[in-house]
């Protein structure tokens, strides 16, 4: 089997040289070129196509997202692994959307990066467990928001009424809710009556059950 040809793309020279030196110690990896941004990476691809690109995400000129998009448009078979940190979630989503094969953390163990490159070369999606957990949580929050939007639409409820339902389910009385929402106690009482009517519920107990069944309570 031929060596996996790798390109290292990072705007920091020390990282490029250090990563090159480490990766070249593996028998089946060969770093054939480096680049300091996405634009240089594309030009390097045109000279000598790598199998896998280890791509930094935040770089001057063309960052990892733009670089990934333009390289994948021109070289569909080149695999791209993104190097990232926890605060790069928007970059990660955009890079994956534009064809990246996964993402690794910059502080990953070198053996993990090595295994990631091999897995990527084989066509696998490489996901760092810590970052994957954060994305899953983001998706859960997004799904919850979509579910609440559906509840609002189906029952003709507004944001203010959803907030009141949450507070009722959390055990607050009318006075406590009025203080928290800066509304009169009488207004809160009327709003709860309207909510019960919209949902065809009898009392606060049924409203609390409704809130928990529909994951409205935080």
Number of C-alpha atoms within 10 A of each C-alpha: 4 7 12 18 19 26 26 26 29 27 20 13 13 10 15 19 13 10 19 20 13 14 20 14 10 12 9 14 19 20 20 17 20 23 20 21 25 29 19 16 26 19 13 17 18 13 10 12 19 23 20 22 29 24 31 28 28 19 18 13 13 18 22 32 27 19 26 32 19 19 25 18 12 12 16 10 15 21 26 29 30 27 23 22 18 11 9 13 15 9 19 24 14 16 25 19 13 18 20 26 26 22 28 25 19 15 10 11 10 13 12 13 23 16 12 23 29 17 14 22 22 10 12 14 17 21 17 17 12 11 20 13 12 13 15 11 12 13 12 12 12 12 12 15 14 12 15 18 15 13 16 15 11 10 12 12 18 13 11 11 17 19 15 21 22 20 21 21 22 14 13 14 15 20 14 15 20 18 12 12 13 10 13 13 16 12 12 22 16 11 16 20 15 14 21 17 12 12 15 12 14 11 12 17 13 14 21 19 12 17 20 14 10 12 14 19 17 9
